[in-house]
């Protein structure tokens, strides 16, 4: 499998959104935690996020973790 062929980068860095979407397609959606994600180092929750597209487009619930209070407070 060549993951370089995936090119979707909606909020993340290049190709990361597409790779995540592909990997999630391999997981059963019937699992009770299948619509949850966690992002560590989440900046403002959107900038370079690997999970924000899942929340915005696919109705995932998320936990965003950021230790910098200034950046955390900038999340809207």
N, C-alpha and C positions, 0 to 999 in steps of 0.2 A: 504494500500500500504506500502510495506517495502522498504524504500530507502537504507537500509543497503546492499541489494543485488546488488546494483550498485557499480562497483569496478574500473572504469576507472579513472586513475589519471595521465594523460599525462604531464601536466605542473603544475596543481593545487595540493593541498594537497589531500590525499586519498578520493576517491569517488566524489569529487566536480565536475569534468568534466562530469561524467556520470549523475549526478543529474541535472546539467544545461542542458545537452543534452535532457534528458527526459522532463524537464519543457518546453523547447523550442519546443518540438514536440507537445505540447498542444496549441501552438500559431499559428495562421494562417500565412503562409509565404506570403500571398498576401498583408499584411499590408506594407505600404511604409517604415516603420521603422523596419521591421522585421529582417533586416540584419545589424543592428547597435548594438554596445554594449559599455558600459562605465565601466572602472575599476578605482576605487579610491584607492590610496595607491599602485600604480602599480609597485613599485620597479624599475626594469629596463624594464618592459613591458613583461617579459617572466618568470622570476623566481617566482614560486608559483602563477602563473597567472590563474585566473578563465576564462579569455577570449581569451588568445593567441591561444589556439587550435581552437576556432571559426574562428579567423582571418586566421590562417595558413591552416586549413583543409576545412573550409566551406565558405571562401571568405567574411567574415563579415568585416565591417569597424568598427574601434574602436577609442575611445578617452581614452587616458591613462593620469591619473592625479597623479602627485607625487610632493610633496612640497620640497623634498630634492634635491637640484640642482646637487649634486655630483652623486646621483643615476640616476637622469634624464639624465645627460650627458653620463652615461655609456650605455644607450640604443643604440643598433645598428640595 
